[in-house]
Amino acid sequence: IFFRSSTMASCVQLMFPVVVVLIAMFLGIGHESQYVFDPVKLKGISEKAIAAHAGNVTALKDHVVLQLREAYPQYITKEPEWMFNNAGGAMGAMLVLHASLSEYVIIFGTAVGTEGHSGRFLADDYFTILHGEQWAFKAGSMEKQVF
């Protein structure tokens, strides 16, 4: 039996995502066993930094990075760099402290304010506002939530 090359290419294109997902499942990528960071510990680090440096954003950020390095020395980038990020229309800068296939740790912010959307995700998302506030709303709500 002979197949036209376009039919074969279509089959390969359809099978590729399936194969990738099966390999990821086999390797356990995204499984709880591969998580390094504890959300409770991260929140505690943030709360201690806020208590120690409320109002001084630079000192607050430095405190968080230092404490993360002490708690997770092999996982926090040694010399992270700030980079601009425009996600969902929200323009800001982020300091990537850790990134892997299953989790990431960043400090994101802007000194001048921004607006946009962060989207909806199937992943768990933990965040702590170190300084300032965030406005949000749920679909169907006419009242904003202030964090």
N, C-alpha and C positions, 0 to 999 in steps of 0.2 A: 504494500500500500504506500502510495506517495502522498505527501502532504505539501500543500503550497507553503512557501516560506512565510507568508503573512499569517497563516493559521498557526504555524509552529511558534512564531514570534508572539502571537496573542496568548498562546498557552503558557509560554515562559513568563510573560508579563503578569499573568494571573497567578501563577504558581510562586513567583518570587516572594511576594509578601507573606504567603502562607508558610513557606520554608523559613523565612526570617523569624516569624512568630514562633514556630515550632522549636527552632534552635534556641531562641531566647527563653522559652519555657523550660527546655531541657537544662539550660545553664542556670536557671533560677534568677535571671536578670529581673530586677524589680520585686523580688520576693523579700519578705521581712527579714530573712536570714542575712541579707546583704546590706541592710541598713546599718550605718555606723553611728549616726547622730541620734541622741535621745531628746525628743521634744521637751521633756520636763527639764532636763539639764540645760538645754539652750535657753529656755525661758528664764531659768534661774540666773544664768550668766547675764542676760539682758537686764533683768530686774536689778541686779547688784550694780551694774554699770549706770543705770538710770538713777539709782539712789545716790551713787557716789559723784555723779557728774551732771546732774540736771541743769540744763541751760547751756552747757559747754559741749556742743555737738562733736567737736574734734576730739576732745578728751574722752567722751563717751564712746566714740567709734574706736579709738585706740585701746580703751579698756576692754571692749568686747573682743577685738582681734587678739589681744594678749591672752585673755582668758580662754578663748577657743584654742589657741596654740598650746596652752598648758593642758587643756582637757583632751585634745585630739592632736597631738604633735605630728603624727605621721600623715594626717589628712588635710591639714590647713596649708594652703600655698605659702611658701616662704616669703616671697616678695610680690604680693598681688598688686595689680595696677587697676586704676579706675578706667572705665570705658563708658562712653555714652550708649544709651539704650533707648530705643523708641518702640515700645511694645503696646499695642492697642491704642496708640495715640498718646500714651503717657510718656513724655520725654523726661529722662533723668540720667543719672550716672549710677553705675553699679561697680562694686568691688567684689569680684568673684574669689571667694575664699576656698571653695571646694566644688568640684563638679565631677560627677560620675554618671553611669547609666541609670542608677537608681535614686540618686539624691543630689541636691546642690545646696550650698550655703552662700548667700550673698548679702551685702549691705547695699540697699538701693535708696536713692534719694535725690532731692534737688533743693537748692537754696531759694529758688524763685517760685515754687509751686508748679503744678501741672494737672492735667486732667486727661482722662481716657478710660479704657476698660482693661481689666486683666483677663477676662474671659472665663469660661467654665471648663473645669478639668475633672477627670476621673481620679486624679492623684490626690493624696493628702497634701494639704498646704498649710504650713505653720508659719506665722509671721508675728513679729513683735514690733510695734511702733516705738522707736527709740526717742524720737523727738517730733513734735508736730501732731497732725491728725490726718485721718483718711475718712472720706465720705463714701458711703456705699448704699446700695438699695437692692432689695430682692425683686425679682420679676413680679409685677402686680402691685407692689407696694408704692404708695404715694408719699411715704415719709422716709427721709434719709436716716441712715445709721451713721453715727459718728464714732470712730475708733481713735 
